[in-house]
Amino acid sequence: MRLDGRYLQVACSPVARVYLSGRGRHANRVSGRGMTRAKLPVDGLQGSRLRLTVIDAAGNRAWTNPFEV
């Protein structure tokens, strides 16, 4: 993953959903079939610790440790 201005760009193995979550119920997400790249806005999530979560078609999840932008 890489921060590119106001967006977090992600490259991963094929997934169905990518979530960028912040404090409380604030989150940005992208859904698709077999995605290997995603671009998520960080607007509205700054100032809180963020976590990136990816979910594949079988429901398996992977996530990052919390980080700040």
N, C-alpha and C positions, 0 to 999 in steps of 0.2 A: 504494500500500500504506500501511497505517496500523497502528500498534501500539495495541491496545485491551486494556489490562490484561495478561492472560496469553496473549493471542491476537494473531496478525498477520492482519489482514484485507486481502484483495487484490481489486482490480477490474481486469479485463483483457479483451482480445478473446477470443472463444471458444477454449477449450483443453480438452485431454483429461486433463492431469495438472498438478499444482502441487506442487513440492517445496520444503521449507524445510530446508536442510542445514546442519549444524554441523561440529564437529571430528570427524575420522575418519569412521566409518560411521554416525554419528547423523543421523537425518533424520526429518521428519514429512511425510506426503504426503496428498493428496486426489486422487481420480480420479473422472471422470464424463464425460459426453458434452456438448460445447458449453458448458462452464461459463464464466461470465463473472465469478463471484465465488467466493471461497474463504475459509475461516477456519481457520487452522492454529495449534495450540498451540505456544508457545515453551518450555514446560516441558521440562527436560532438556537444553535447548540453550543456556541462559544461560551466560555466561562464555566463550563461544567466538565467533569471527567467523562470522556467518551469511550465507547466500546463498540467494536465492529464484530458482527456475527454473520456467518454464512451458513446456509442450510441447503443441503442437496435434495434431490428428488425423493430419496428414501427417508428424509427427515433427520439425517445425521447432521450434527452441528459442530462448528468450530468457531472460536472467538479469540479476541485479543485480550491482553490485560488492559485495564483502563489507561487512557492517555489523555493529554491535554493538547489543544491546538491554540 
